[in-house]
Amino acid sequence: MAVVTSDPRDPIPLPPEIRNAIKCGHVPVLRTWREIPLEELTVGETICHWIESHLCVPEGPRVGQSFHLEDFQVCFILSIFDGSRKARRAYLSLGRKGGKTALLAALCTVFLLTKLGHRNGHMASGALSRDQAGQLYNYMSKIVQLSPKLNGLWWKTDTLKRMKGLKLNTEYRALSAEGKTNMGGSPFFWVGDEWGQVLGPHHPLITAMETSQGAYEDGLSVVISTIAANDSDWLCIQIDDAIKSQDLDTVCHYYTADMDLDVDDPRAWRQANPATGAHRSQKDLELQARKAKRLPSAEADFRNLQLNQRVSAVSLWLAPSVWKENNKKPDIEVFRKKNVVIGLDLSDRSDLTAAVMSAVDDDENTHLWPFVFIPKDGLEQRALEAQADYVSWEREGKLIALPGKTLEYEQIAAYLENQFKILGVTVNLVVYDRWRIGFFKKGTEGLPTWELAVWKEFGQGYKDMSPALETFETEALNGRIFHGGHPLLTMAAASAIATRDPAGNKKLDKSKSSRKIDPIVAAVMSVHCSKTYGFLDPGSMIG
């Protein structure tokens, strides 16, 4: 019986973690390139071959052995070099201990010692601290010393953290933001190491490096880092811009775990760190995940650093584990029998608008029934910009996409009026943020439910929001919020950032939150009023 083997030149399906992480740039063709003759390899595959055939692992359990590139590292290299044109910028973001420094060091060594470099050219790496800058230099230094095939090809000086490739007289320098010397020169290749630590949209070192490549049409910059905590930080801004623009000169591979997965779910570890079990110890992940599961204070750190999620360890409002514990399904019969409050958080007409119903059952559990609206036109682009699965949620009926490029409040009011009738629900109290509420009220004219309900303004400052957040937190910590795992509520809860005033009062800050939080703002207002007024007669619910 003949054994049929596949041709090594045939494409290999990309693992789902890699396929989902490729947000921008050339989508690589993964082949069994190690079995293909050298002359038939692509540029990217040739670089991978050179790394594995020339470089040795400098430290750890496999010290002195040949480099072995993981599939995600290969795909990143192929994405840079095998597109219709070579990329000029590349971003790779994944969880800690995922082989980031090893890949950066290997790429720097390739440009330093092969013909990919420029004669008499400059290369540089940038880090925020001397220690971080020294780590990459030390890793490269050990590589060249341990790799016999590189003998006679390099020269280095440890005190200045400089290295030269003797064949083309190419020079590499390790720079840090703490250093007193400016960059100097014009590097044809530079790398940024762990720039997810940059807070805010700018940093002098990054500005210096980004503006230094004007002399080279084929200049390349590579940034590899764990993600920043907030959308307003530099790395998140760059990744979001790459995804939004789909710039052909940019490669962006962003590995992050789904927010609805538990911290101890191995699927989450693999999504955020495709090197799990190789560069990344699975045993260590298990230990840290168990700690994060036990201690809510440790969960934010784990999600940001290990699951590569945009979660602030300092000001995250609600621990994801607490939210997960409240995912029982809401019961529509409670809304039919009890007083119903609906919270409104209106958006710009081109963004999310949320209306969340709440009602309290006989056991004091608060049931949530959300309606979240978005314009239908341009839904896919909005999904890319928001880094959210709007398309799937709309298909599943969780997100309501209304026709047009903008939301019309008359449409929203009429849609909700129809839903109240279908569900058999009477709304007793409408609580709202006053922004744009005049336009919404005008859209409710002639609709019985809205005209019969009591309307109550709900301030968004510390005075009104702090007690509302405390109410929601108390109910959630006691497992008395039934949200059913609704994806828009889950996204908002996982992204909500609370800020405090000097007196310790809290409010949710949309500008600091990593994704849209309108649904959870509407839910907080609704739950607070349900618990405060929910046992009163409808006519007394004005507080």
N, C-alpha and C positions, 0 to 999 in steps of 0.2 A: 504494500500500500504506500503510495507516494505521499510525502509530507510537503504540503504547500506552504512556502514562507513568503512573507510580504517583502517587496522591494524596499530597501532602506530609504530610497528617495521619495517614497510615498508619504503624504502628510499624515501626521498623528493627531487625533483629536486633542485639543487643549483641555487640560483638567478644568472643571468648572470654577475653581478658585482663581485660576489664572485668567480664564476667559472673562469672568465677571470683573476682574481687577483692571483690565485694559480699558481705560476711560478715554484715551486720546492717543492718536498717532497710528502708525502702521501696525496692523494685526499680524504677528509673525506666523510663518508656516513652520511648525515643529516637525522635524524629520529625525530619523535615526542617524544623525550626522556623524556619529563616531564610527559608523561602519561604511561611510562613503569615502571614496578616494579624495585626497586632499585637493587635487586640481578641480574637483567638481563641487567644492564647498562654496557657499556664498561668503560675502565679506564678514558678516556677523558670525557665521559658523567657523570661519577661519580664525577669527579672534578667540572664539571659545576653544578651538583646538589648540591654539598657541598657549592659552592659559593652562589647560590641563596637561599639555605635554612639556611645558617649561617651568611651571611654578610649583613649589612645594608648600604644604601647609605649615605655617610658622609656629603654631602653638596649639595646645589642647591635646585630646586623646590621639589625633591623627598626625601629630607633628612629624615633619620630615617626609610624609607621604605626598603623592601627587594631588594637586587640586582636583576636586570633583564639583562641577557646577550643577546645582539643582535646576529643575525645569524652569522655575520662575526666574532664576538668574539668566538662564539661556534666553528665555523669551524677552527679557528686558534688553539684552544686548542685541538680539535680532531686530527688535523694534526700532532701535536707534540706527542701525547700520544697513538694514536690508529693505528699507522703504524705497519709494520712487525717488526720494532724495534724502540724504542723511540729515537726521534731526540736528537742530542747534541747541535745543533745551530738552532735558529729560528729568522727570520726577519719579521716584520710587518711594512709596510709603508703605510700611508694614510694621508689625509689632516688634518689641525689643528682642534682642538676641536672635535675630533672624538672618544673620550673615551679611548685614549691611556693610560693616567695616571691611570684611573680606572681599566683597565685590568691588567696593571703591578702591581698595589697595590693588586688586588685580587689574582694574581698568587703568589706574595711574601707571602701573608698571608696564602695561602694554604701550601706552603713549610715550613713556620715557625711553623704552629700549627697542621699539620696532619702527618700521618705516611709516607708521601712522603718525609719528611725531614730526615736528618741524625742525629743520637744521637751525641750530642756535636759538631755538624757540624756548618759551617759558611756559611752565605749568604751575598751578597752585591749588592748594586745598584751603578751605576756610572753615573755622570752627569758632564757637563763641568763647571758649576758654583755652588756655594753654594746655591743660590736661587733655581735652578733647582733640586738639590739634596734634598733640604728641602721640595719641593713640594710633592715628592713621599713619603717621611717619614711622613709628616703631614697628607697626605691622609690616609696612613696606620694607623697612630695613631688615627685618628677620627673613622676609621672603627672599630677598636677593642674596642674603648670606647662606641660606639653606638650599638654594636651588643651583645645583652644579652647572646646568646649561647656561647660567647667566654669568659665570666667572669671566672677568675681564671686560664686562660690558658696562660697568657702573663705577661710580665714585660717590662717597657721601661724607658729610660732616655732621655729626650728631649735635654738636653745640648749637649750630644755626638751623638744624632740621632742614638741611638741603641735600639734594641728591642729583647726580648728573648721569645721563646716558651718554657714554663716550662715543658711540657710533655717529650720532648726529649732534653731539654737544648740546643735548636738550636738558634743561634744568627744571627741577621741581622744588617748590618751597611750601612748607606748612605754615600757614598764617593763622593767627588768632585775633579775636576782637580786643584782647587784652594787650596785644603787642603795641609798641610805640612806633614802629616803622610802618609807612604806608606800603601799598602793594608794589608800586613800581612796575615797569614793563607792561607788556600786553600779552597775557597768556592766551595761547590758542586752545587750551583745555583747562578748565577748572572744575572743582567739585566742592559741594557744600555738604558738610557732615553734621547731621542732627540739627538742621535748621528749624525743626518743629519747636525748638525751645525759644525761638524768637517771639517775643510778645509784641503785639501791634503790627502795623502794616509795613514798617520800615526799620532798617538797621544800617548804620554807616558802613560796616564791613561788606554787607550784601550789596549796597549801592556801589561801593568801590569796585567790587568784582564784576557786577553786572555791566558797568560802563567801561570796562577795561579791554573788551575784545574787538573794538572797532577796526583794528588792522586786519582782521581775518574774516574772509567770507565763509570759511568752513569751520569757524570756531564752535566749540561744543562746551556746554555746561551741564553737569549732572548733580542733582541734589537727591540724597537718599536719607530718609529720616522717618522716625515715628511721627504721627500726625500731631498737630497742635491741638489745644483744647477748644479754641473758639474760632468761629468763622472770620473774625476780625484780625486774626494773627497771620503773619506773612505767608506761611506755607499753605494754609487753607485758602488764602486769597489766590495764590498761584495755581493751586490744583483746581479751584473752582473756575478760574479764568480759562485754564486749559480745556476743561470739560465744556464750558459754555462756548468758547470760540472754535473748538475743534481745529486749531491751528496745525497745518501740515508740518510745520517745523518743530512741533512739540510732541514729546512722548510722555504719557502720564499713566503709571500703573499704581493703583491705589487699593491696597488690601485692607478691608475693614469688615468686622463681624456684623451680622444683622443685629439690630438693636433688640429684637424680640427674642433672641436666644439667651438662655441662662449663662451665667459666667462659667459654670462648670460643664457646659456642653462642648464636647470635643469638636463638633462642627464649627463652633465659633472660633476655637483656637486655630483650626485649619484655614478658615476664611481670612483671618487676620495675619497669620504667619504660616505661609506654605512650607517653611522649613521645619515645622514641628516634627520632632522625631529625628531630625538630622542636625542642623545647627542649633535648634531650640529643644531643650530637654522637656519631654512631655511630663515626666515625673515632677519636675519643678513647677510646670504649669498647673498640674493637679493640686499641688500643695498650696500655691498662691490662690487658685480658684476657690479652694475650700475655705481659706481665710476670708476671701472677699464675700463668700456666701454667708459666713458667720457674722462678719462685721461690716455693716453698711458703710462705715467710714472708710473701709479699704476697697469698697467696690468701685468707686469712681476712679481711683488710681489704676486698678486692674483693667478697667474698661479702656482707659486712655492709653496706658503703656503697653498692655498685653493684647487687648482686642482692637487696638488702633482706632478707637472711636473718639469722636469729638465730644469729650465729656470733661468738664472742668472739675478737678479734684477739690477746688476751694469752695465754689459757690453753687454746685449742683443742688437744685431744690429738693428733689425727691429721689431717693435711691431706687434704681431700676428693680431691685429685688422686691422692694415694697410694692411697687406698681404691679409686678408680676403676681404677687400673692392676692391681688384683688380682681383677678380676671374672670370671676364667675359671670355667667350670662345674665343680663338684665331680663326681667319678666314684664312683658307688656301689660299683663293684668294689673300690676301695681299701678301703672300709669292710668289705667281705666277706673280704678277704684279710689285712688288717693289724689290729694292736691298736687298739681304739676307746676313746676317752675321751669321757665326756659331762659337760658343765658345767651345773650347776643354779643358777639365780638365781631364787629364789621371791619372789613379790610378796605384797602384800595380796590377799586372795581376790577383790577386785573389780577388780584391775588386771592388767597383763601379767605372765605367768610364762614364763621362757625356759629351754629345754633345748637345748644346742648340742653335737652330736657332732663329733668331729674325729678324723682319722687321717692318718698321714704316709706318702706313697708312696715308691717306690724312689729318686726324684730329690730327696727331702727337701722336697717341696711338702706343705703341710698343707691338707687338704680339710675344709670346714665343711658341716654338714648341720643347719640349725636347725629347732626346733619352738617356736613361740611361741603361747601360749594366752591367751584372754580370755573373759569371760562373754558369752554370746549376747544376753541381755536387756539392752537399753539400749545396744547397740553404736553406733548412730548418735550418741547423745548423747556417748558416750565419744570418738568420732571428732572431734566438734566441740571438746570440751574439750582433746584432745591435739593438735589441728591436724594430724591424720594421716588418711590415706585408709584407715581400717580396713575400711570396708564393701567397697571394691574388693578389698583384699588378702584379705579373708575369702572373697569370691566366687572369687578366683583360686587359693585353697587355700594361700596363703602365711601366713595368720593362722588359727589354729584356734579357732573360737568354740564353746565347750562350752555345753550347755543350762543355763539358770538365770541368776540374778542374781549369783551368786558362783561362784568356782572351787572345786571339791572336789578335794583332792589324790589321792584314790582314783581319780577320773575321769582325771586326768592320767597317773598311773602306769599304769593299765590301757590307756589310749590308746597310750602309748609302747610298752608291752609288745607290743601288737598290731602296731604299726609295725615293731618290731624283727623280728618273725616275717615280715611281708610283705616287708621289705627283705632278709631273710636276714643280719642283722647280729647279732653277739655283742658286748655291751658288757663291757669288761674293767675299766674304772675309772670310778667316779662321783666327781667333785669338786664340792664344794658350799659355799655360804655357810651358816653354821650357823643363820641366822635361820629359824625355822619348820621346820627340817629334821626334827625329831622327828615332827611331824604328817605330813610327806611319807613318812618311813620307815614309819610305821604303815600308810599307804595302799599300800605295796608288798608287804605281807605276803602270802605265797602265790604271788607272781609270780616264776617261775624266774630270769629275767634279772637282776632286781634282787637276788635272794638270792645268786646266784653271783658277782656283781661285787664288786670291792674298793671300799670307800668311803673317801674321804679329805677331811677338812675343809680348806677353803681360806680363810684369813683375808682380810678386806677392808681391812685397814690398810696403812700404808706398807711394813711389813716384808715382807709376802707379795705385795702387788700391784705394788710397784715392779719387782722382777725379772720378773714376769709381763708387765707393760707393755713392758719392754725387749725381751723375747722376741718379743712380737707385733709391735712396731715394726720390729725387725730383719728378721723374716720378710716383713713388708709392704713395707718399703723395697727388699727384694730380689725382690719380685714372687712370693713363694712361698706366699701365702694364696689359696686358691681358694674364693671365697664366692658366685660366680654372680650377684652383684648382687641378692641377696635383699633385698626392700624394708624389712623390719623390721631387719635387720642394718645396712643402709645408713642408715636413719633414726637408729639408735642411734649408729653411728660418726660421723655428721655432727654429732651433738649432744653427744658426750662431752667433758666438761671435766676436765682433770687439774689437781690441786692438788699443791703441793710442801711438804715440811717443810723446816726450816732446813738439813738435810743434803743436800737436793736429791732425796730420794726422792719418788716419785710415786704417786698413787692416783686413781681416777676418783671424782668427787664428784657423786652423783645430785642433790643439792640445787641445784647450780649449773648443771647441764646443762639445755638448753632443752627437750628432749623425753625420752621414756622411753629409758633406755639399758640396761635389763636384758639384752637379747639380746647386746650387745657385751661386757658384764661376763661373761656365761656363756661367750662365745667366747674371751675372754682367758684365763680359767681353764683352759678345755679345751685351747687351743693350747699354753699353757705346759707343761701336764702331758704332752701328746702329744710335744712336743719333748724333754722331760726324761726321760720314762719310756717313750716309744713304741716303743723298740727293745729293751726288756727283755721277759722272759717275763711273762705276765700275773700270775703269782704274786708277782713281784718289784716290781710297780708301785706299791707303797705308799711308796717313796722313803725 
